[in-house]
């Protein structure tokens, strides 16, 4: 049975390893021992912010998935709140077993509990299988997203 909890600092190495264990993740993450200090600083910022949740999915004591959920107030939609899902990964040994779906459904549940009117996410256009995965879960590509690397 998959359970969910807020990540702890002791989980950070496993989280970064999952983020790096991916074709695109290998290009942008640095899983090494010790981890770069930037990961610890980011974790501490997320952990101290009531509008951010770094969630791990567990099978027993083993971490098998991760995602970050950010809750943001907007002046649009009559001052409504929205949730943004980022950094979703499932351990490579557990892919295809429904963990990813459970992670996303957990995020949807958290968004509802927080009174959000919309939940959003982005994924790289190169991840065609991932795009289909999100569509099967009810997400629709209604907007064109843009990013600028700094």
N, C-alpha and C positions, 0 to 999 in steps of 0.2 A: 504494500500500500504506500502510495506517495504522500508525503506530508510536506508542508511548507512552513518556513520560518524566516525571520529576518536574519541576514548573514551576520556573522561575527568576524572580528579581525582575524581570528585563527583560520577562517575559511578562505582568506584572500588568495593564498597561493593556488588552491584548487580552482577558484573562480577564474583567475587569470589563465591557468592552464586550459580550462574549457574555452575561454575566449580566443586563445591562440590556436586551438586545435581545429582549424577551419581554413579553407583556402584563402579567404580574404583576411581572416584574423592573423594568420602568419605574417602578413605584410605590415600589420599595424601594431601588434602587441609584442611585448618583450617578456616572455616567460623565462625567467632565469633565477638563479639562487645566489644571492638574495634578490628579491624583486626590486625594481627601481622604486625609489622613495615616492614617486608621483602616484603610484597605486595606493600606498598607505594614506597619503594626504587626501586623495579623492574619496577613499573609503570613509575617512573621518568626517569629511564634509557631508557626504550622503547620510551617514549614520546620525549626525547631529541635526539634520534638517527634517522637521516633521512632515514635510511635503515630498520626501523622497524615501523610497523603500527599496533596498537591495534584498531580493528574495531568493532563497535557495530551495530547491526541491530535493527531498531526501528519500531514499529507500533505506529504512533503518537509520544507521548513522552515516551512510554513504551519500555524499552530495552528487546528484545526477543531473542537476539543471540549475540555471540562474536566470534572473531577469531584474531589470531596474524599472520601477514605476515612479513617475514624477507627477505630482498633482499640482496644477497651475490654475490660478484664478485668471479670468479674461474679462475685459470690459465688454467684449462682444457677447452675443447670445444672452443679453440682459445680465451681464456680470456673472455668468455661469463658470463652473469649474470643468476642467478636462483632465484626463489622465493620458500620459504618454508612456508607452512601453519601449524600452531600449535594451540592448545587450542580451537578447534572448539566446541561450545556448543550452543544448542537451549534451551530456557526456557522450562521446563517440560510441562507447560500449552499449548505450541505451537508446540510440537513435532508432526511430521507427517503431517504438513501443508505446507511444501515446504520452510520453512525458511532456513534450512540447505543447500538445493540446491542453493538458492539465495546467501547465504554467499559464497559458493565455487565459483559460477559463478562470483561474485564480485571480489574475489581474482584472478581468472584467468584474468579478465579484467585489474586489477591493474598490474599484471605481464606483460601483453602485453604492457600496457602504459609505463612501466619501461624498456622495451626492453629485457625482460628475454627470454631465449631460452628454458627453462624448468621450470616446477612447480612441486614441490614434497611435500609429506607429509608422516607422519607415523601415524599409529594407532595400538593400542595394539591388538595382535593376538586373544585375548579373545573376542574382539568386532566383532564377525562374521557378524552381521547385518550391522555394520558400514563399514566393508570391502566391502560388497555387494553394499552399498550406493555409496561409492567412485568409484567402478567399473562401476556402472550405469552412473556416470558422466564422464567417459572416462579415469579414472586413471587405470594403469596396474601395477601389482606387478612384476616388472622387476628386482628388486634387493633384496637381503637379507639384512635387516638392523640389526645392532647390537648396543647394548648400554652397558655401564658399569656405575653402580651407584657408586658415590663417597661419 
